[in-house]
């Protein structure tokens, strides 16, 4: 199995990282905290008050990042789910609050539904999209709904497309203070999609979350290791103490586990030609498990090594803790994935027995 990437993907991810490091600074995130964060939960109902890094999003759109990750029929670069995962990892590294994952998913779903004009508008960044997942009741919580121009709702019948202004959105307060809301109203009639399209999108969403978690915990570990090398106790850096060093080493193994399992899941989705089978499902479940389990463990490691300052809002690492927990909650937890993976192994056997 070859996880190497082509020059186009490498250049795109390098561009996203460079822009993120320049624009999504700790100071800019503090400004968003003041807009919508701890103690300011009454806002967040529009783009002016939501936790949305408009400057970074505008630069991503101007650089053509959402367009490059759109379907090839809309001018996308054909970078696949691996390309998407590598870009979303970069967003996780700077905990950037921008709606790139729903833009990618909505562009593919709208294109599959024959809504080419709307798909193009989303891919080009002229419209912000929100995708409603797990519509289990009359009032689902939808990430990015408060500022969305178009809301794409998934159901068993296909996809429903509505203007953001045509529905009612009640702002919610997720653990990481991200932009989310409860949606009510008519989301339109369903448009049926080709067999496997909704199943593929559900797996794509989980790979996106795992990739974002990879970036979050990778950067959290780097920040924590840097802190441990400069914070002194008993006349020496705390990173030289065996207990701290061992915990950071365990964290490095966890980051590698999330990296490898996420890339494997993305590879399997790219290889399944839009029809995910047991191998793709098992790979995504494995990545899902590691993103939850390792994410939980490393988020707590970052806080514990920092000591009391780790959860103080003046210390940036608290944002990584909240982001890691939010990704874990959105994925649904590690235990559920082990149960699902066990069911898959029991019914389909070892999906990797004859895989690459």
PyMOL commands that set and color helices and strands:
alter all, ss='L'
color gray80, all
select helices_A, chain A and resi 7-23+26-35+54-62+65-68+72-74+80-93+100-112+116-123+145-147+164-166+197-230+238-240+242-271+278-311+317-331+334-348
alter helices_A, ss='H'
color red, helices_A
select strands_A, chain A and resi 129-132+140-143+150-155+158-163+168-171+180-184+190-191+232-233+236-237
alter strands_A, ss='S'
color yellow, strands_A
deselect
rebuild
show_as cartoon
